């Protein structure tokens, strides 16, 4: 988001301009909450504001809903079921929700899913995941020390924070083997935050943080590489952050950051073929299979496409169905459509 847009939103915030309801949310760094434009609370300084186009982005950036303006309750009041679940998440944001948890609250899981999807554009599980990931990765975004991240994330004890950190990153902060460490960083982009993981020479993973199964993906990477993953920066991370900014402003069509490809020979062949698709063009799964000399392997191509851990850099979003329709995308079909339109304009 450019500075001019931020200043426009800040002016609307100061004026409590109701015309901007639903247009943006503001995260307040000093309080850790996010608000509607018309929040009655005392207005923060501009430098303490982060602006987001939807509530999910604010949650993923580790902000919690403001209790005064209730940004998740506008414009209509939410149901008692939704309110109960939002409060349950706030009381234990790092909890992983399972069917038994809904049953214990006498809540129908499918009803919760539908109501959250209708009200917020995301399911309850997606909401809980966004909140959990936002807190657990807050240190990645801010570069704070382990103790600062622990306290800022709301953990009263270091053991509680280490447990949550370990579930996401794979190793408690105090027991990391310096000989095998990958660094992870939070990168803000026009389509939402991404997480990048790299060593000192190559990029291993680049994904949108709300991708379904991201935690399992990170866990597999950690085990496969027999490495700890901790907050930090490396040269490949700095490189990809710069290239992402150039990509989204339309000045870059081919990424140059060195990559570490983890997959079978067939998968690597598919990914290399994806990188040959020019920006602004698309290919079908059958096209990729034919290019590899395996015309009947289009289903295996689709599986390799889905196993890609380097979003945008390996452009799996450029693969569509043979009839021209968009197929699934780990970052969401809406993002896929946006990316393809963005590249065509470039």
C-alpha positions in Angstrom: 0.0 0.0 0.0 1.5 3.4 -1.0 1.9 6.3 1.3 -0.8 8.4 -0.4 -3.3 5.6 0.2 -2.2 5.3 3.9 -2.6 9.1 4.4 -6.1 8.9 2.9 -7.1 6.1 5.3 -5.5 7.9 8.2 -7.5 11.0 7.4 -10.7 8.9 7.3 -9.7 7.4 10.7 -9.2 10.8 12.3 -12.6 12.0 10.9 -14.3 8.7 11.8 -15.6 8.7 8.3 -18.3 6.0 8.0 -17.9 6.0 4.2 -14.8 3.9 4.7 -16.5 1.2 6.8 -15.5 -2.1 5.2 -12.8 -0.4 3.0 -10.0 -0.8 5.5 -9.0 -1.8 9.0 -6.3 -0.2 11.1 -3.9 -2.1 13.3 -2.5 0.0 16.2 1.0 -1.0 17.1 0.9 0.4 20.6 -2.1 -1.5 21.7 -2.0 -4.6 19.5 -5.6 -4.2 18.4 -7.2 -3.6 15.0 -10.2 -1.3 14.6 -12.9 0.0 12.2 -12.4 3.5 10.7 -15.1 4.8 13.1 -13.7 3.4 16.3 -14.5 5.8 19.2 -11.2 5.2 20.9 -8.5 7.8 21.1 -6.8 8.1 17.7 -3.2 6.7 17.4 -0.4 8.6 15.7 0.1 7.9 12.0 3.5 6.1 12.6 1.7 3.7 15.0 -0.8 2.6 12.3 -0.9 -0.3 9.9 -3.7 -0.4 7.4 -5.3 -3.6 6.0 -8.0 -4.2 3.4 -9.7 -7.0 5.4 -9.8 -8.4 8.9 -7.9 -11.6 8.0 -4.8 -9.6 7.0 -5.0 -7.8 10.4 -5.3 -11.1 12.2 -2.4 -12.6 10.4 -0.3 -9.5 11.3 -1.0 -10.5 15.0 -3.5 -7.8 15.8 -6.6 -8.8 17.9 -10.1 -7.3 17.5 -10.8 -4.1 19.4 -13.4 -4.6 22.1 -14.8 -1.0 21.7 -15.6 -0.9 18.0 -15.8 -4.7 17.5 -14.5 -4.8 13.9 -15.8 -8.3 13.3 -19.3 -7.4 14.3 -20.0 -4.7 11.7 -22.3 -3.8 10.0 -24.7 -6.4 11.5 -24.5 -7.9 14.9 -22.9 -11.4 14.9 -24.7 -14.4 16.3 -24.1 -15.7 19.8 -22.4 -18.7 18.3 -19.9 -16.6 16.4 -19.3 -14.3 19.4 -18.7 -17.4 21.6 -16.1 -18.8 19.2 -14.3 -15.5 18.7 -14.0 -15.2 22.5 -12.8 -18.8 22.7 -10.1 -18.0 20.3 -9.0 -14.9 22.1 -8.8 -16.8 25.4 -6.6 -19.5 23.8 -5.3 -18.2 20.4 -2.7 -20.9 19.9 -5.3 -23.7 20.3 -5.7 -26.1 17.3 -9.4 -26.7 17.0 -10.7 -30.3 16.4 -14.2 -31.8 16.1 -14.2 -32.8 19.8 -13.7 -29.1 20.8 -16.9 -28.1 19.0 -18.8 -31.0 20.5 -17.6 -29.9 24.0 -19.2 -26.5 23.4 -22.4 -28.1 22.0 -21.7 -26.4 18.6 -22.2 -27.9 15.2 -18.9 -27.7 13.3 -20.6 -27.2 9.9 -22.8 -24.4 11.3 -19.7 -22.6 12.7 -18.0 -22.9 9.3 -21.0 -21.5 7.4 -21.6 -18.6 9.8 -18.0 -17.5 9.8 -17.8 -17.8 6.0 -20.9 -15.7 5.6 -19.9 -13.0 8.1 -16.1 -12.7 7.5 -15.4 -14.4 4.2 -13.4 -17.1 6.0 -14.3 -20.3 7.9 -13.9 -20.5 11.7 -10.8 -22.8 11.3 -9.3 -20.3 8.9 -10.0 -17.5 11.4 -8.4 -19.5 14.3 -5.4 -20.4 12.1 -4.9 -16.7 11.1 -4.9 -15.7 14.7 -2.6 -18.4 15.8 -0.2 -17.9 12.9 -0.2 -14.2 13.5 0.9 -14.6 17.1 3.4 -17.4 16.5 5.0 -15.5 13.6 5.0 -12.1 15.2 8.6 -12.3 16.0 9.3 -13.1 12.3 7.5 -9.9 11.2 9.1 -7.6 13.8 12.6 -9.1 14.3 12.1 -9.0 18.1 14.1 -11.1 20.5 12.7 -14.4 21.7 11.7 -12.9 25.1 10.1 -9.8 23.5 8.1 -12.0 21.1 7.0 -14.3 23.9 5.7 -11.4 26.0 4.2 -9.5 23.1 2.3 -12.7 22.0 0.6 -12.9 25.4 2.4 -15.8 26.9 3.0 -15.5 30.6 5.5 -18.3 30.8 8.5 -19.0 28.6 7.5 -22.7 28.4 4.1 -21.8 26.9 5.7 -19.7 24.3 8.3 -22.3 23.5 5.6 -24.9 23.0 3.7 -22.7 20.5 6.9 -21.7 18.8 8.0 -25.3 18.5 4.7 -26.4 16.9 5.2 -23.9 14.1 8.9 -23.8 13.7 9.9 -27.2 14.9 12.4 -26.5 17.7 12.3 -24.6 21.0 14.3 -21.4 20.8 16.7 -22.4 23.5 17.7 -25.7 21.9 18.6 -24.7 18.3 21.6 -26.4 16.7 23.6 -23.5 15.2 25.1 -25.9 12.6 21.8 -26.5 10.9 19.5 -23.4 11.0 17.1 -22.0 8.4 15.9 -18.4 8.9 12.3 -17.3 8.4 10.9 -13.9 7.7 7.5 -12.3 7.4 7.2 -10.3 4.1 4.2 -8.0 3.5 2.9 -7.9 -0.1 0.0 -6.4 -1.9 -1.9 -9.7 -1.7 -1.2 -10.3 1.9 1.7 -11.4 4.1 4.0 -14.2 3.0 6.6 -16.3 4.9 10.0 -16.9 3.4 12.5 -19.5 4.7 16.1 -19.7 3.5 19.6 -20.5 4.5 22.6 -18.2 3.7 22.6 -19.1 0.0 19.2 -20.4 -1.2 15.4 -19.8 -0.7 13.6 -23.0 0.5 10.0 -21.8 0.9 7.8 -18.8 0.0 4.1 -19.1 0.8 1.2 -16.9 1.7 0.7 -17.3 5.5 -3.0 -18.2 5.2 -2.3 -21.1 2.9 -4.1 -24.2 4.0 -1.6 -26.7 5.6 1.3 -24.2 5.9 2.2 -25.4 9.3 2.5 -29.0 8.1 4.5 -27.7 5.1 7.0 -26.0 7.4 7.2 -29.1 9.6 7.9 -31.3 6.6 10.6 -28.9 5.5 12.2 -28.8 8.9 12.3 -32.6 9.2 13.5 -33.2 5.7 16.4 -30.7 6.2 16.9 -31.8 9.8 17.1 -28.1 10.7 15.7 -25.6 13.1 13.8 -22.7 11.7 14.1 -19.4 13.6 13.3 -15.8 12.9 15.9 -13.9 11.0 17.2 -12.7 7.6 19.6 -14.0 5.1 20.8 -12.7 1.7 18.2 -14.8 -0.2 15.4 -13.4 2.0 16.5 -9.8 1.4 16.7 -10.6 -2.3 13.2 -12.1 -2.5 11.7 -9.3 -0.5 13.1 -6.8 -3.0 12.1 -8.9 -6.0 8.5 -9.2 -4.6 8.2 -5.5 -4.3 9.4 -5.1 -7.9 7.1 -7.9 -9.1 4.0 -6.3 -7.5 4.8 -2.8 -8.9 5.1 -4.4 -12.4 8.8 -3.9 -13.0 10.0 -7.5 -12.6 8.8 -10.6 -14.6 11.5 -13.1 -13.7 12.9 -13.9 -10.3 16.6 -14.4 -9.8 16.8 -15.3 -6.1 18.7 -18.7 -5.9 16.3 -21.6 -5.1 16.6 -24.9 -3.2 14.3 -27.3 -4.8 13.2 -30.2 -2.7 11.3 -32.9 -4.6 11.6 -35.9 -6.9 13.2 -35.7 -10.3 9.8 -35.6 -11.9 8.6 -32.8 -9.6 11.7 -30.8 -10.3 11.2 -31.3 -14.0 7.6 -29.9 -13.7 8.8 -26.9 -11.7 11.6 -26.1 -14.2 8.9 -26.3 -17.0 6.7 -23.9 -15.0 9.6 -21.4 -14.9 9.7 -21.5 -18.7 6.1 -20.1 -19.0 6.5 -16.4 -19.9 4.9 -13.9 -17.6 1.4 -13.0 -19.0 0.9 -16.5 -20.5 -0.7 -19.7 -19.2 -0.4 -23.4 -19.8 -2.6 -26.4 -19.1 -1.5 -29.4 -17.1 -1.6 -31.4 -20.4 0.7 -28.8 -22.0 3.2 -29.3 -19.2 3.0 -33.1 -19.5 3.5 -32.9 -23.3 6.5 -30.6 -22.8 8.1 -33.2 -20.5 7.5 -36.0 -23.0 4.9 -37.6 -20.7 1.6 -36.8 -22.3 -0.5 -39.1 -20.0 1.1 -37.8 -16.8 -1.1 -34.7 -16.5 -2.5 -35.8 -13.1 1.1 -36.2 -11.8 1.8 -32.8 -13.2 -1.1 -31.4 -11.2 0.2 -33.1 -8.0 3.7 -31.7 -8.6 2.1 -28.3 -9.2 0.4 -28.5 -5.8 3.6 -29.6 -4.1 5.4 -26.4 -5.1 6.6 -24.6 -2.0 7.9 -21.4 -3.8 4.8 -19.4 -4.6 5.2 -16.8 -7.4 8.8 -17.6 -7.9 7.9 -21.0 -9.4 4.7 -19.8 -11.1 2.3 -22.6 -10.5 -0.5 -20.0 -10.8 0.1 -19.9 -14.6 -1.2 -23.4 -14.9 -5.0 -23.6 -15.8 -7.5 -26.2 -16.9 -7.5 -27.3 -20.6 -10.9 -25.5 -21.0 -9.3 -22.2 -19.9 -11.0 -22.2 -16.4 -9.0 -21.5 -13.3 -8.2 -24.6 -11.2 -7.3 -24.7 -7.5 -4.4 -22.7 -6.1 -2.8 -23.0 -2.7 -3.0 -19.2 -2.1 -6.7 -19.2 -3.2 -8.3 -18.9 -6.6 -9.0 -15.1 -6.1 -5.3 -14.6 -5.7 -4.6 -16.7 -8.8 -7.0 -14.6 -10.9 -5.4 -11.4 -9.6 -1.9 -12.6 -10.4 -2.8 -13.6 -13.9 -4.5 -10.3 -14.6 -1.5 -8.5 -13.1 1.0 -10.3 -15.3 -1.2 -9.7 -18.4 -1.2 -6.0 -17.7 2.6 -6.0 -17.3 
